[in-house]
Amino acid sequence: MAKFKAKKHNIAIDMTPMVDLAFLLITFFMLTVKFRAPEAVEVDLPSSIADTPLPAQDILVISVSRDGRIFFGVDSKHVRLSILEKVKERYGYEFSPEEVRLFSLLPEIGVPFEQLKSYLSYGEAERKIIDKTASIPVDSANNQLKQWILFARYSNPKIRIAIRADEEAPYPVIARIIETLKEQKVHRFNLITTLEAQPKS
């Protein structure tokens, strides 16, 4: 008896819904992602086994470079604008609308108060060059970091303070920052580190 062969049919899969879904996901991620602003100073963080996350908002970060230079930054545009208002009141500086807008966008600042206006008047390329040598003074005769912290805490009483120091940053600079925080009655702050593997028991 002859065998009957069933005719094979090609299976066609409509890929249109899959392509639509891919484009919807890409659009969603493009609209919701927040790009991290470029940092003024590069820091190689030390590692630790602590895994306590930082709060998502209301953060003041004091960055310390490998060579001991200090930068100050807050996460909120509104707090930055409020801080600049306090700088204007305290030191009598006048800032143009463009300088105010630029300050509100800067994630970190690392120049003394007397250089702030000229720093904001420069273009991005010039500011990057200045950032390579700039630092906020913390010596006892001219501790401007103390004033930045005071302005930030007045602008946002709920602000949390974190120190982001390079693993090879000079210890005396870190000690001076901690001393400055103590002078401001700040006894709780975070040290930002990278996560290290937990030791095996």
Residue pairs with C-beta under 8 A, 6 or more apart in sequence:
37 105
37 106
37 107
38 107
39 63
39 107
39 108
40 63
40 71
40 73
40 106
40 107
40 108
40 109
40 110
40 131
40 134
41 63
41 65
41 69
41 71
41 108
41 110
41 131
42 65
43 63
43 64
43 65
43 66
43 164
43 165
43 166
44 66
44 166
44 167
44 168
45 164
45 165
45 166
45 167
45 192
45 193
45 194
46 165
46 167
46 193
46 194
47 167
47 193
47 194
47 195
47 196
48 191
48 193
48 194
48 195
48 196
49 195
49 196
49 197
49 198
49 199
50 193
50 195
51 195
52 190
54 160
54 162
54 190
54 192
55 160
57 75
57 76
58 75
58 76
58 156
58 158
58 159
58 160
59 74
59 75
59 159
59 160
59 161
59 162
60 72
60 73
60 74
60 75
60 149
60 152
60 159
60 160
60 161
60 162
61 72
61 73
61 74
61 75
61 108
61 162
61 163
61 164
61 192
62 70
62 71
62 72
62 145
62 161
62 162
62 163
62 164
62 177
63 70
63 71
63 72
63 73
63 108
63 110
63 164
63 165
64 70
64 71
64 163
64 164
64 165
64 166
64 169
64 173
64 174
64 177
65 71
65 166
65 169
66 166
66 168
66 169
67 170
68 135
68 169
68 170
68 173
69 110
69 133
69 134
69 135
70 110
70 135
70 136
70 138
70 145
70 173
70 177
71 108
71 109
71 110
71 134
71 135
71 136
72 108
72 109
72 110
72 136
72 145
72 148
72 149
72 152
73 106
73 107
73 108
73 109
74 80
74 83
74 152
74 156
74 159
76 156
77 104
77 105
79 152
79 155
79 156
79 159
80 103
80 104
80 106
81 100
81 103
81 104
82 151
82 154
82 155
82 156
83 148
83 151
83 152
83 155
84 95
84 100
84 103
84 104
86 151
86 154
86 155
87 93
87 113
87 116
87 151
88 94
88 95
90 147
90 151
91 113
93 113
93 116
93 117
95 103
95 117
95 120
96 121
99 117
99 120
99 121
102 120
103 109
103 120
109 116
109 119
109 136
109 148
110 131
110 134
110 135
110 136
111 119
111 130
111 134
111 136
112 136
112 137
112 142
112 144
113 144
113 147
115 134
119 127
119 130
119 134
122 130
136 144
136 145
136 148
137 143
137 144
137 145
138 144
138 145
138 146
138 173
138 176
138 177
138 180
139 176
143 180
145 177
145 180
146 180
146 183
146 184
149 161
149 180
149 181
149 184
149 186
150 184
152 159
153 159
153 184
160 189
160 190
161 181
161 186
161 189
161 190
162 189
162 190
162 191
162 192
163 174
163 177
163 178
163 189
163 190
163 191
163 192
164 192
165 174
165 191
165 192
181 187
181 189
